[in-house]
Amino acid sequence: MNKLSFKNKYVIIVFNSILFIICLFIGLWTFPLALTEPNLAYMPGDLGDSRFINFVLEHGYQFIIGNEPSFYNAPFFYPAQNTLALSDNMVGTLPIYAIFRSLSFNRETAYQFWWLSMFVINYIVAFYCFYKITKSSYSAILGAYLFTFSIIMFSQCNYTQLNIRFMLPVIIMAAYNLAITSNTKHYYQLVLAIGFQFVLGVYYAFLSVYLLVIFFACFAIINQKIYFVKQLFSSIKQGSKTILFTLFVIGLLAFYMQNYIEVSKQVGLHRFQDILHLVPSFSSYILANDASIWAFTSSYGKNLLADRWWLNEFFMGAFTVILLLANIFYSIKYKSKNRFLLLAIVIAIICSSLIANKYSVLALFYYLPGFGSLSVLVRVITVIFTLVVFVNVLYLNKIFLKYSLWKFPLFIVLFTLLFIDNFANVNNLLRTKKELIINRYNTINKQVLNTKKSIIAIVNEAEDLKNFKLQLDAALYAQAHQMKSINGYSSNSPQNYIGFWLTHNRKTLNDWCIYNNIDTNSIIIIDNLNPITTVNNE
C-alpha cells in the first residue's frame, strides 16, 4: 500500500511538472517569443526606453568586467557625475544579463535573453507563491500564467524594466501569511521582500508600500484587530528584535540609495500637481492594448485619455474580471475570511484613481520620503493586479476543491479561456528590428572613423526628428566604443542639460560645454545625422 501510494504521488508530481512546463512554453511562445521571433530578429519596444534599459544593463556589465571605472558615473550626459542614479540602475537583475554577455552574446542579443528570462522567473516565482498558499498545482499554474503573460503587459514592451515583477507575489504572499497566521517569520520575509524590490526597481517598491497600507487597514477593519502587531512586540526581546531587524534593512536601503538621494537634492522631486496626467483614472482599467482581443476598447479609452492613453492600457481581461466578480459574490454570500482582500482591491483602485481630474489619495503618499521620485503613477495598477491574481487563485482553489473529481478537465477549460483572453496579436506589439538598430550605429561609425577623440555629440536642427532617438544613438555607440557621450537619456537630466535635450543644436551644445568648461574642439560633433528609423514591423 505504501509503495502504491508513493508511486501514485510520484506520477502526480511528474504529471504536474510536465503541465507546468507546457503552460510556460505556451505563454513564452505566444507572447515574448512571438515578439522577438525564435531567431531573435526583433527587440521589444521602440527606439527609446527599451534601448535605454539595454544601455544601463550593458554599463553594469562593463563595470563588472573592469572596462568602466565607476558604476554610477555612466558615460553619458558627459561630464555630469552620478548619471546612473537619474533612473533605475537595474542592479537587481544585472547578473542575469551578465551571464548572457559572458556567453559571448552581443549587447542586443543578451538584452533579448534577459527580457525573456524575466518572464520565466516571473512564472516560476508566481507559481511557487501560489502553490505555497493553495497546495494546488492547477490553481498555481493558472495564476502564474495569468500573472506572467497577462494582457496588461502588452503595453509594457517598451518599458522592459516593468517586467521585473517576481517579488510582487512574494510580497503579497508574505503579507497574507502575516495577517492570517500572525507568525513573526512572515514579517521578516515581508521586510526582506520589500527591501529586495527596492533593489529591483523603486516604482514597484514604493507602490507596494501603498498597497500594503490599504491591505492591512482592510484586514483590521474586517477583523477588528491586527494580531500580528501584538506578536511582533509580545516581549521586550521580541520587540527589540523586530525594531532592530527593520532598522537594519532600512539602513541597508539608505546606504544603497545614497546616490539617488544625492541626485534628488540636485534635480528635485516631482510635485503631485505636476504629474496629474500620469495618475490612473477609472478609464485606465477598461483600456486594452491594440495587441489584445479586447482592442476595441481602445477607441473609447483614447478619447478619454487623449494625452496619455499609451500609458493607461491596463484592462485586466474578461477572465480576470469575471472571476473577480464571482469571487466577490461568493465572499459576500458566505462571509469568506478573505473578504478583506477584495475590500483592499476596491479601496486601492478608488484611492489611486484621479477624481475630478485633480484629486487622488495617492497625493498623501507624496509626503513619504522618496515617494516624490515617482511620476508615472498609473503603474500602481500592475501592483494592484498582482493582488487581484492572488485573490483569484484562492477562489480557483475553492473551485478545484469543490469539483475534485473533475480537476483536470476543469483545468483544461479554464486554461483555454485564460489563453484566449490573453492571446497576443504580435503584429500590434511594439517592437523594432534588431538589424535596423545595429544599422543606426553603423551609420554613426562611418562618420567617426580615423579619429582619436573620445567624446561624441550628435546634434540636429530638424524639427521632425525626435531627440530621444539621437540621444540614445550617441550614448549606445559611445558605450560600444568605450567613448564618452554628451548625449544622454533618462527619466531626469543633470543640471543645465535641459536646453540641449529640448532643442538639440550646436548652440545648446555650446552652452553645455561652456557650463562644464569643455573645449568643443575635443568633441566629435555629428551634424544632421538621419539614421534609419523603424519600429513595429516596418
C-alpha positions in Angstrom: 0.0 0.0 0.0 2.8 2.4 0.9 4.6 1.5 -2.3 1.5 2.2 -4.4 0.8 5.4 -2.6 4.4 6.6 -3.2 4.2 5.6 -6.9 0.9 7.5 -7.3 2.4 10.5 -5.6 5.4 10.4 -7.9 3.2 10.1 -11.0 1.2 13.1 -9.9 4.4 15.2 -9.4 5.8 14.2 -12.8 2.4 15.0 -14.5 2.1 18.4 -12.8 5.7 19.2 -13.6 5.1 18.5 -17.3 1.9 20.5 -17.2 3.8 23.4 -15.6 6.4 23.3 -18.3 3.9 23.0 -21.2 1.9 26.1 -19.9 5.2 28.1 -19.5 6.2 27.2 -23.1 2.8 28.2 -24.4 3.0 31.5 -22.7 6.5 32.2 -23.9 5.8 31.1 -27.5 2.6 33.2 -27.9 3.9 36.4 -26.3 7.5 37.3 -25.7 9.0 34.8 -28.2 6.3 35.8 -30.7 7.5 39.3 -30.4 11.2 38.6 -30.7 10.6 35.7 -33.1 12.5 32.5 -32.5 15.5 33.8 -34.4 15.6 36.9 -32.2 15.1 39.3 -35.1 13.1 41.8 -33.1 13.8 43.8 -30.0 11.0 44.7 -27.5 9.8 48.3 -27.6 10.8 51.3 -29.8 14.0 53.3 -30.1 13.5 55.0 -26.7 13.0 53.5 -23.2 13.8 49.9 -24.2 17.2 50.8 -25.6 17.9 52.9 -22.5 17.4 49.8 -20.3 19.8 48.0 -22.6 22.3 50.8 -22.1 22.1 50.6 -18.3 22.5 46.8 -18.3 25.4 46.9 -20.6 27.1 49.7 -18.5 26.7 47.4 -15.4 28.3 44.5 -17.3 31.2 46.7 -18.5 31.7 47.8 -14.9 31.8 44.2 -13.7 34.5 43.2 -16.2 36.6 46.3 -15.4 36.0 48.3 -18.6 34.2 51.1 -16.6 35.9 52.6 -13.6 32.7 53.8 -12.0 29.2 52.2 -11.7 27.2 55.4 -11.1 29.2 57.6 -13.4 27.9 56.1 -16.7 29.5 57.5 -19.9 26.6 59.7 -21.0 25.5 63.2 -20.2 29.3 63.8 -20.1 30.8 65.2 -18.0 28.0 65.1 -15.4 28.5 62.8 -12.4 26.3 60.2 -10.8 24.3 59.9 -14.0 23.1 56.3 -13.5 21.2 57.5 -10.4 18.9 59.5 -12.6 16.9 56.4 -13.2 16.8 52.7 -12.2 20.3 51.2 -12.2 19.0 47.6 -12.9 21.5 46.1 -10.5 19.0 43.6 -9.2 18.8 41.6 -12.5 22.2 42.6 -13.8 23.7 39.2 -13.0 21.2 37.6 -15.4 22.2 39.9 -18.2 25.9 39.4 -17.4 25.5 35.7 -17.7 24.4 36.0 -21.3 27.1 38.6 -22.1 29.7 36.2 -20.7 28.4 33.6 -23.1 29.7 35.8 -25.9 26.2 37.1 -27.0 26.4 40.7 -28.2 24.7 43.6 -26.3 21.4 43.5 -28.1 21.0 39.7 -28.0 22.0 39.4 -24.3 19.3 42.1 -23.7 16.7 39.9 -25.5 17.6 36.9 -23.5 17.5 39.0 -20.3 13.9 40.1 -21.2 12.8 36.6 -22.0 14.3 35.4 -18.7 12.2 37.8 -16.7 9.1 36.0 -18.0 10.5 32.7 -16.9 11.4 34.0 -13.4 8.0 35.7 -13.0 6.3 32.5 -13.9 8.4 30.3 -11.6 8.2 32.6 -8.6 4.5 33.2 -9.0 3.8 29.5 -9.2 5.8 28.9 -6.1 4.0 31.6 -4.1 0.5 30.5 -5.2 1.3 26.8 -4.6 2.6 27.6 -1.1 -0.8 29.1 -0.3 -3.1 26.7 -2.0 -1.2 23.4 -2.3 -2.9 23.1 -5.7 -0.8 22.8 -8.9 -3.7 23.6 -11.1 -4.6 26.8 -9.3 -1.0 27.8 -9.1 -0.3 27.2 -12.8 -3.3 29.2 -13.9 -2.3 32.0 -11.5 1.3 32.0 -12.7 0.2 32.1 -16.3 -2.2 35.0 -15.7 0.4 36.9 -13.7 3.2 36.4 -16.2 1.5 36.6 -19.6 -1.4 38.9 -18.9 -2.6 41.4 -21.5 -1.7 44.3 -19.1 1.9 43.6 -20.1 1.4 44.0 -23.8 1.6 47.8 -23.4 4.8 47.5 -21.3 7.0 46.1 -24.1 8.7 49.5 -24.3 9.3 49.7 -20.6 11.1 46.4 -20.1 12.2 47.2 -16.5 8.5 47.0 -15.5 8.6 43.3 -16.3 10.8 42.7 -13.3 7.8 41.7 -11.2 8.7 38.5 -9.5 8.9 39.9 -6.0 5.4 41.2 -6.1 3.8 37.8 -5.5 6.3 37.2 -2.7 5.3 40.5 -1.0 1.6 39.6 -1.3 2.2 36.1 0.0 4.3 37.3 3.0 1.7 39.9 3.8 -1.2 37.5 3.6 0.6 34.9 5.7 1.5 37.5 8.3 -2.1 38.7 8.5 -3.6 35.3 8.7 -1.1 33.4 10.9 0.5 36.3 12.9 3.7 34.3 12.7 6.6 36.8 13.0 8.7 35.0 10.5 6.4 36.3 7.8 7.1 39.8 8.9 10.8 39.3 8.3 10.1 37.8 4.9 7.9 40.7 4.1 10.5 43.3 5.0 13.2 41.5 3.1 10.9 41.2 0.1 10.2 44.9 0.1 13.9 45.7 0.5 14.8 43.5 -2.4 12.1 45.1 -4.5 13.8 48.5 -3.9 16.9 47.0 -5.4 14.9 45.6 -8.4 13.0 48.8 -9.0 11.8 51.7 -6.8 8.5 52.1 -8.6 7.0 48.7 -7.6 8.7 49.0 -4.2 7.0 52.4 -3.3 3.7 51.3 -4.8 3.8 48.1 -2.9 4.0 50.1 0.3 0.9 52.0 -0.8 -1.0 48.7 -1.4 0.2 47.2 1.9 -1.1 50.1 3.9 -4.5 49.5 2.4 -4.1 45.7 2.7 -3.5 45.8 6.5 -6.1 48.5 7.1 -8.7 46.4 5.4 -7.7 43.4 7.4 -8.1 45.4 10.6 -11.5 46.7 9.5 -12.9 43.3 8.8 -11.3 41.5 11.8 -11.4 44.4 14.2 -7.7 44.0 15.2 -4.3 43.1 13.8 -3.0 40.2 15.8 0.5 40.1 14.3 1.3 43.6 15.8 0.9 42.1 19.2 3.1 39.2 18.3 5.8 41.4 17.0 6.0 43.1 20.3 5.0 40.2 22.6 8.0 40.8 24.8 10.9 43.2 25.2 13.2 40.7 23.4 10.8 40.2 20.5 10.1 43.9 20.2 13.8 44.7 20.2 14.3 42.0 17.5 11.5 43.5 15.4 12.8 47.0 15.6 16.5 46.2 15.1 15.7 44.0 12.1 13.5 46.7 10.5 16.1 49.4 11.1 18.9 47.1 9.8 17.0 46.7 6.4 16.2 50.4 6.3 19.8 51.2 6.9 21.0 48.9 4.1 18.5 50.6 1.8 19.6 54.0 2.9 23.2 53.1 2.0 22.1 51.6 -1.3 20.0 54.7 -2.1 22.6 57.3 -1.2 23.4 58.1 -4.8 19.7 58.5 -5.5 19.3 60.8 -2.5 22.2 62.9 -3.7 20.7 63.3 -7.2 17.2 64.1 -5.8 18.8 67.0 -4.0 20.2 68.3 -7.3 17.3 67.7 -9.7 14.4 67.8 -7.1 11.4 65.5 -6.7 8.1 65.6 -8.6 5.2 67.7 -7.3 1.9 65.8 -7.3 0.1 68.6 -9.1 2.6 68.4 -12.0 2.1 64.7 -12.7 -1.7 64.6 -12.5 -1.9 63.4 -16.1 0.2 60.3 -15.1 -2.2 59.3 -12.3 -4.5 56.4 -13.1 -8.2 57.0 -13.8 -11.1 54.6 -13.9 -10.7 54.6 -17.7 -7.3 53.0 -17.3 -9.0 49.8 -16.2 -11.0 49.5 -19.4 -8.4 50.5 -22.0 -6.8 47.4 -23.7 -3.7 47.3 -25.8 -4.1 47.0 -29.6 -2.4 43.6 -29.5 -5.2 42.1 -27.4 -8.6 40.6 -28.5 -10.2 43.5 -26.5 -8.5 46.2 -28.6 -11.9 47.6 -29.5 -12.0 49.3 -26.1 -9.0 51.4 -27.1 -11.1 53.9 -29.2 -13.2 54.7 -26.2 -10.2 55.0 -23.8 -8.1 57.0 -26.2 -10.9 59.6 -26.4 -10.9 60.0 -22.6 -7.1 59.8 -22.2 -6.0 61.6 -25.4 -2.8 62.9 -23.9 -1.6 59.7 -22.2 -3.6 56.7 -23.5 -0.5 54.6 -24.2 0.4 54.7 -20.5 -3.0 53.6 -19.4 -3.7 50.3 -21.2 -4.4 48.2 -18.1 -7.6 46.2 -18.9 -7.0 43.0 -17.0 -9.0 40.8 -19.3 -12.5 39.3 -19.2 -11.3 36.1 -17.5 -9.8 38.0 -14.6 -12.7 40.4 -14.2 -15.4 37.8 -14.3 -13.5 35.6 -11.9 -13.1 38.5 -9.5 -16.8 39.4 -9.6 -17.7 35.7 -8.9 -15.3 35.8 -6.0 -16.9 39.0 -4.6 -20.3 37.4 -4.9 -19.1 34.2 -3.1 -17.3 36.1 -0.4 -20.3 38.3 0.4 -22.7 35.3 0.4 -20.6 33.0 2.5 -18.7 35.7 4.5 -15.4 34.4 3.5 -12.4 35.2 5.7 -10.7 36.6 2.6 -13.2 39.4 2.3 -10.6 41.9 3.4 -8.6 41.1 0.2 -11.5 42.1 -2.0 -12.1 45.2 0.1 -8.4 46.1 -0.3 -8.6 45.8 -4.1 -11.7 48.1 -4.3 -10.2 50.7 -2.0 -6.8 50.6 -3.7 -8.5 51.2 -7.1 -10.6 54.1 -5.8 -7.8 55.7 -3.7 -5.3 55.6 -6.6 -7.7 56.9 -9.2 -7.8 60.5 -10.2 -11.1 62.1 -9.2 -12.4 65.3 -11.0 -9.1 65.5 -12.8 -7.3 66.8 -9.7 -7.8 64.6 -6.6 -6.3 61.3 -5.5 -5.4 59.8 -2.2 -2.0 58.9 -3.7 -1.2 62.6 -3.2 -0.9 61.9 0.5 1.9 59.4 -0.1 4.0 62.1 -1.7 4.7 63.2 1.9 6.7 60.0 2.4 10.4 60.2 1.9 11.4 59.3 -1.7 7.8 58.8 -3.0 8.2 62.1 -5.0 10.7 60.4 -7.2 7.8 58.6 -8.9 6.0 60.2 -11.8 4.1 57.6 -13.8 1.7 56.6 -11.0 -0.6 54.6 -13.3 1.9 51.8 -12.8 0.3 51.2 -9.5 -2.3 49.1 -11.4 0.3 46.4 -12.0 0.8 46.1 -8.3 -3.0 46.0 -7.7 -3.2 43.4 -10.5 -0.9 41.1 -8.5 -3.3 41.2 -5.6 -6.2 40.5 -8.0 -4.4 37.5 -9.4 -3.7 36.3 -5.8 -7.3 36.6 -4.8 -8.4 34.8 -8.0 -6.0 31.9 -7.3 -7.6 31.5 -3.8 -11.0 31.4 -5.5 -9.8 28.9 -8.2 -8.6 26.7 -5.4 -12.1 26.6 -3.9 -13.5 25.6 -7.3 -11.0 22.8 -7.7 -11.7 21.5 -4.2 -15.4 21.5 -4.9 -15.1 19.7 -8.2 -12.2 17.5 -7.1 -13.3 14.6 -9.4 -13.1 16.9 -12.5 -9.9 18.8 -11.8 -8.1 18.1 -15.0 -11.0 18.7 -17.4 -11.8 21.8 -15.5 -8.2 23.0 -15.7 -8.2 22.5 -19.5 -11.4 24.5 -19.8 -10.1 27.3 -17.6 -6.7 27.4 -19.2 -8.2 27.6 -22.7 -10.4 30.6 -21.6 -7.3 32.2 -20.0 -5.2 31.6 -23.1 -7.8 33.1 -25.5 -8.4 36.1 -23.2 -4.6 36.9 -23.1 -3.7 36.0 -26.6 -1.3 38.5 -28.3 -1.7 39.7 -31.9 2.1 40.0 -32.3 1.7 42.4 -35.3 0.4 45.0 -32.9 3.0 44.7 -30.2 5.6 47.4 -30.1 8.9 46.1 -31.4 11.9 47.1 -33.5 14.1 45.1 -35.9 17.4 44.3 -34.3 19.2 44.6 -37.6 17.9 48.2 -38.1 19.0 49.2 -34.6 22.5 48.0 -35.3 22.5 49.8 -38.7 21.9 53.0 -36.8 25.3 52.6 -35.1 26.9 51.7 -38.3 25.7 55.0 -39.8 27.5 56.8 -37.0 30.6 54.7 -37.4 31.1 55.9 -41.0 31.4 59.4 -39.7 33.8 58.9 -36.9 36.5 56.8 -38.5 40.1 57.7 -38.1 39.8 60.0 -35.1 41.5 59.9 -31.7 38.8 62.0 -30.0 36.9 60.1 -27.2 33.9 62.4 -26.8 30.9 62.3 -29.1 27.8 64.5 -29.6 25.1 64.3 -32.1 23.1 67.5 -33.0 20.3 68.0 -35.3 18.2 71.1 -36.3 15.4 69.1 -37.9 12.2 69.6 -36.0 10.7 66.3 -37.4 13.4 64.1 -35.9 12.7 63.0 -32.3 15.5 63.9 -30.0 15.4 60.8 -27.9 16.4 58.6 -30.8 19.6 60.5 -31.5 20.4 60.9 -27.8 20.4 57.1 -27.4 22.2 56.5 -30.8 25.1 58.6 -29.5 25.1 57.0 -26.0 24.9 53.4 -27.2 27.5 54.0 -29.9 29.9 55.6 -27.4 29.3 52.8 -25.0 30.3 50.2 -27.6 33.5 52.0 -28.5 34.5 53.0 -24.9 33.9 56.7 -25.6 32.0 59.4 -23.7 28.7 60.8 -24.9 27.4 64.2 -24.3 24.0 63.0 -25.4 22.0 61.2 -22.8 18.7 59.7 -21.9 16.9 59.2 -18.6 13.8 60.0 -16.6 15.6 63.1 -15.3 18.5 65.1 -16.5 21.6 66.8 -14.9 21.5 70.5 -14.0 21.5 72.8 -17.0 21.2 70.0 -19.5 17.5 70.5 -20.4 18.3 73.1 -23.1 20.4 70.6 -25.1 17.7 67.9 -24.6 14.9 70.1 -25.9 16.5 72.0 -28.8 19.4 69.7 -29.6 21.5 72.0 -31.7 25.0 73.5 -31.7 24.1 76.5 -29.7 22.7 74.4 -26.8 25.6 72.1 -27.1 28.0 75.0 -26.8 26.1 76.3 -23.8 26.5 72.9 -22.1 30.2 72.8 -22.9 30.7 76.3 -21.5 28.9 75.4 -18.4 31.2 72.4 -17.9 34.4 74.0 -19.2 34.7 71.7 -22.2 36.6 72.6 -25.4 34.2 71.8 -28.3 37.3 71.0 -30.4 37.8 67.9 -28.3 34.3 66.6 -29.3 33.3 64.6 -32.4 30.2 66.6 -33.4 27.9 64.9 -35.9 25.5 67.3 -37.7 22.2 66.3 -39.3 22.5 62.6 -38.9 19.4 60.9 -40.2 19.8 57.2 -39.5 17.2 54.6 -40.4 14.1 54.9 -38.1 11.7 52.0 -37.8 9.5 50.4 -35.2 7.0 47.6 -35.1 7.1 45.7 -38.4 8.2 48.3 -40.8 
